[in-house]
Amino acid sequence: MSVSEFLFAVRLTGGEPFEKVLGDVATNVFRHVGCTASVVTQLVEQLNAVITSNLDGGEPDVRVQFRGSPGSCEVIVLVANREVWRTTHLLP
């Protein structure tokens, strides 16, 4: 699937569990850009692990940005306005 450029951002605040909602959003974004099922699973697991490992037990202020462009999808995670993870997946 050919993808136009896009930016989709999610902000997580408060103490509620985020894994299900963020996992659903990420899965849909990754599928939309053309990632295979195995890549989707891998990226969602990495994303959840990065966020969980960067929470300090207080009120989370997590932002996740999904940037799509023809041929790639980039994910950026910011915790308290500090970038903690960035990955780019090249599409076939």
C-alpha positions in Angstrom: 0.0 0.0 0.0 1.3 3.4 -0.9 1.2 5.8 2.0 1.1 9.6 1.9 3.1 11.4 4.5 1.3 11.7 7.9 1.9 12.4 11.5 -0.2 10.9 14.2 0.5 11.7 17.8 -0.8 10.3 21.1 -0.3 11.7 24.5 -0.7 9.5 27.6 -1.3 11.1 30.9 -2.7 10.0 34.3 -2.2 6.6 35.9 -4.5 4.5 33.8 -3.1 1.4 32.1 -2.1 2.4 28.5 -0.9 -0.9 26.9 -4.3 -1.9 25.3 -5.2 1.4 23.9 -1.7 2.3 22.7 -1.3 -1.3 21.3 -4.5 -0.9 19.3 -3.5 2.5 18.0 0.0 1.3 17.1 -1.3 -1.9 15.5 -3.7 0.1 13.2 -1.0 2.6 12.2 1.6 -0.1 11.4 -1.0 -2.1 9.4 -2.0 1.1 7.6 1.5 1.7 6.4 1.9 -1.9 5.2 3.8 -3.7 8.0 3.5 -7.4 8.1 1.8 -9.1 11.1 5.1 -10.2 12.6 6.6 -6.7 12.3 3.5 -5.2 13.9 3.7 -7.6 16.8 7.4 -6.8 17.3 7.0 -3.0 17.1 4.1 -3.0 19.5 6.0 -5.1 22.0 9.1 -2.8 21.7 6.9 0.3 22.1 5.2 -1.0 25.2 8.5 -2.1 26.7 10.2 1.3 26.1 7.3 3.2 27.7 7.0 0.9 30.7 10.7 1.0 31.4 10.7 4.8 31.3 7.8 5.5 33.7 9.0 6.4 37.2 5.7 5.5 39.0 4.5 9.1 39.0 2.0 10.8 36.7 3.2 9.8 33.2 3.6 12.4 30.5 4.3 10.2 27.5 4.0 11.3 23.8 4.2 8.9 21.0 4.5 10.1 17.4 4.0 8.0 14.4 5.4 9.5 11.2 4.6 7.8 7.9 6.1 8.5 4.5 6.3 6.5 1.3 8.6 3.6 2.2 9.0 4.0 5.9 7.3 4.5 9.3 9.1 6.2 12.2 8.0 6.0 15.8 9.3 8.5 18.4 8.6 8.3 22.1 9.0 11.3 24.4 8.7 11.1 28.2 8.5 14.4 30.0 9.5 16.1 26.7 12.7 14.0 26.5 13.2 11.7 23.6 13.7 8.1 24.9 13.3 6.0 21.8 13.2 6.4 18.0 12.9 3.7 15.4 12.4 3.7 11.7 10.9 0.7 9.9 11.6 0.6 6.2 8.7 -0.9 4.1 9.3 -3.3 1.2 
